[in-house]
Amino acid sequence: MKANGTVFKYGDNIDTDVIIPARYLNSSDPKELAKHCMEDAIHSSVNFVENVKEGDIIVAEKNFGCGSSREHAPIAIKASGISCVIAKTFARIFYRNAINIGLPILECEDAASDIDMGDKVEVDFATGVITNITKSKTYQAQPFPEFMQEMMAAGGLIEQTKIKLGLKS
């Protein structure tokens, strides 16, 4: 499984209120949440929602996804078309929520420091290799264990469970 896209870059402590503002939490519809993903993020006049394309990648610094434990945050990111989030570190509850819904996330300090807004990046989840195509550089993240790769491919924990129970093929 691989991801390939253009980078949206963010700094430290991007909290769940920035990822999906609380005023939109009256909906649990992923498509509706995606319309407001990163709406309150301040980043050099780049409007995330208007510019994100299927397969794009978010790169951030430390403590991405801090704040409340709302599952809406990784759902909004995934539904917006983001194929992967790379950060120096993640808030633990965000990390678990992302894995549960099948949003691939990787911790890699070197990649998070060196990759810039607009870079083209490819991620190989099986090997953990992150390639910055723009800068012709590679970085090594911890690859997902096989069981997590299967979970991601299935679309998350619930979807994987449905498959294992024979409720979905």
C-alpha positions as CSV (number, residue, x, y, z in Angstrom):
1,M,0.0,0.0,0.0
2,K,1.4,3.4,-1.0
3,A,0.4,7.1,-0.8
4,N,1.4,9.7,-3.3
5,G,0.5,13.4,-3.2
6,T,1.2,17.0,-2.6
7,V,2.0,18.2,0.9
8,F,0.1,20.5,3.2
9,K,2.5,21.5,5.9
10,Y,1.6,22.5,9.5
11,G,3.5,23.3,12.6
12,D,3.3,22.2,16.3
13,N,0.2,21.4,18.3
14,I,-2.4,21.3,15.6
15,D,-5.4,20.5,17.8
16,T,-8.6,18.8,16.9
17,D,-10.5,22.1,17.1
18,V,-8.3,23.3,14.2
19,I,-8.7,20.1,12.3
20,I,-12.5,20.2,12.6
21,P,-13.9,23.2,14.4
22,A,-16.5,22.4,17.2
23,R,-19.2,24.3,15.4
24,Y,-19.4,21.5,12.8
25,L,-19.6,18.6,15.3
26,N,-23.4,18.5,14.9
27,S,-22.8,16.3,11.9
28,S,-21.1,12.9,11.7
29,D,-21.3,12.7,7.9
30,P,-17.7,12.4,6.7
31,K,-18.4,14.4,3.5
32,E,-19.9,17.2,5.5
33,L,-17.0,17.2,7.9
34,A,-14.5,17.2,5.0
35,K,-16.0,20.5,3.8
36,H,-14.7,22.2,7.0
37,C,-11.4,20.2,7.5
38,M,-8.5,22.5,8.5
39,E,-10.9,25.5,8.1
40,D,-9.4,27.3,11.1
41,A,-5.8,26.4,10.3
42,I,-3.8,29.5,9.6
43,H,-1.2,28.8,6.9
44,S,0.1,31.4,4.4
45,S,-3.3,32.0,2.7
46,V,-3.6,28.4,1.5
47,N,-7.2,27.3,1.7
48,F,-7.0,23.6,2.5
49,V,-10.6,22.7,1.5
50,E,-10.3,24.5,-1.9
51,N,-6.9,23.0,-2.7
52,V,-6.8,19.5,-1.3
53,K,-6.9,16.7,-3.9
54,E,-7.4,13.0,-3.4
55,G,-4.1,11.4,-2.3
56,D,-2.6,14.6,-0.9
57,I,-0.5,14.3,2.3
58,I,-0.4,16.4,5.6
59,V,3.0,16.9,7.2
60,A,3.2,18.5,10.6
61,E,5.6,19.1,13.5
62,K,5.0,17.9,17.1
63,N,1.8,16.8,18.8
64,F,-0.5,16.7,15.8
65,G,-4.1,16.0,16.8
66,C,-3.8,17.2,20.4
67,G,-6.9,18.5,22.3
68,S,-10.2,16.6,22.6
69,S,-10.5,13.0,21.7
70,R,-13.1,13.5,19.0
71,E,-13.1,10.9,16.3
72,H,-14.4,13.5,13.9
73,A,-10.9,14.9,13.4
74,P,-9.3,11.9,11.6
75,I,-12.6,11.2,9.8
76,A,-12.6,14.8,8.4
77,I,-9.0,14.4,7.3
78,K,-9.6,11.1,5.6
79,A,-12.9,12.2,3.9
80,S,-11.1,15.3,2.5
81,G,-8.9,13.0,0.4
82,I,-5.8,13.0,2.5
83,S,-4.0,9.7,2.0
84,C,-1.5,10.0,4.9
85,V,-0.4,12.2,7.8
86,I,3.3,12.4,8.7
87,A,4.4,14.2,11.9
88,K,7.2,14.3,14.4
89,T,4.7,13.1,17.0
90,F,1.0,12.6,17.4
91,A,-1.3,13.0,20.3
92,R,-2.0,9.4,21.5
93,I,-5.8,9.5,21.3
94,F,-5.6,11.0,17.7
95,Y,-3.2,8.3,16.8
96,R,-5.5,5.5,17.9
97,N,-8.6,7.2,16.4
98,A,-6.8,7.5,13.0
99,I,-5.8,3.8,13.0
100,N,-9.3,2.8,14.0
101,I,-10.8,4.6,11.0
102,G,-8.0,3.5,8.6
103,L,-6.2,6.9,8.2
104,P,-2.5,6.0,7.8
105,I,-0.2,8.1,10.0
106,L,3.5,7.9,10.4
107,E,5.9,9.4,12.9
108,C,9.2,10.5,11.3
109,E,11.1,13.5,12.7
110,D,13.5,13.9,9.7
111,A,10.7,13.9,7.2
112,A,8.5,16.2,9.2
113,S,11.4,18.7,9.5
114,D,12.6,18.6,5.9
115,I,9.4,18.3,3.8
116,D,7.9,21.6,2.8
117,M,4.5,22.9,1.7
118,G,3.8,21.9,-1.9
119,D,6.5,19.1,-2.1
120,K,5.5,15.9,-3.9
121,V,5.8,12.9,-1.6
122,E,5.4,9.2,-1.8
123,V,4.9,6.9,1.2
124,D,5.4,3.1,1.1
125,F,3.5,1.8,4.2
126,A,5.0,-1.7,3.9
127,T,8.6,-0.5,4.2
128,G,8.1,2.9,6.0
129,V,10.1,4.7,3.3
130,I,9.0,8.3,2.7
131,T,10.3,9.8,-0.6
132,N,10.3,13.5,-1.2
133,I,10.1,13.5,-4.9
134,T,10.6,17.3,-5.1
135,K,13.9,17.2,-3.2
136,S,15.0,13.7,-4.2
137,K,15.4,12.6,-0.6
138,T,14.2,9.6,1.4
139,Y,13.4,9.2,5.1
140,Q,12.8,6.1,7.1
141,A,9.7,5.8,9.3
142,Q,8.7,2.7,11.2
143,P,6.6,0.6,8.8
144,F,3.2,-0.6,9.8
145,P,3.1,-4.2,11.1
146,E,1.3,-6.5,8.8
147,F,-1.9,-6.6,10.9
148,M,-2.1,-2.8,10.7
149,Q,-1.5,-2.8,7.0
150,E,-4.5,-5.2,6.7
151,M,-6.6,-2.9,8.9
152,M,-5.7,0.1,6.8
153,A,-6.5,-1.7,3.5
154,A,-9.8,-2.7,4.9
155,G,-10.7,0.9,5.8
156,G,-10.2,0.7,9.6
157,L,-11.0,-1.5,12.5
158,I,-14.8,-1.7,12.1
159,E,-14.5,-2.5,8.3
160,Q,-11.9,-5.1,9.0
161,T,-14.1,-6.7,11.7
162,K,-17.0,-6.8,9.3
163,I,-14.8,-8.7,6.8
164,K,-13.6,-11.1,9.4
165,L,-17.2,-11.8,10.5
166,G,-18.3,-12.4,6.9
167,L,-20.6,-9.4,6.9
168,K,-18.6,-7.7,4.1
169,S,-16.4,-9.1,1.3
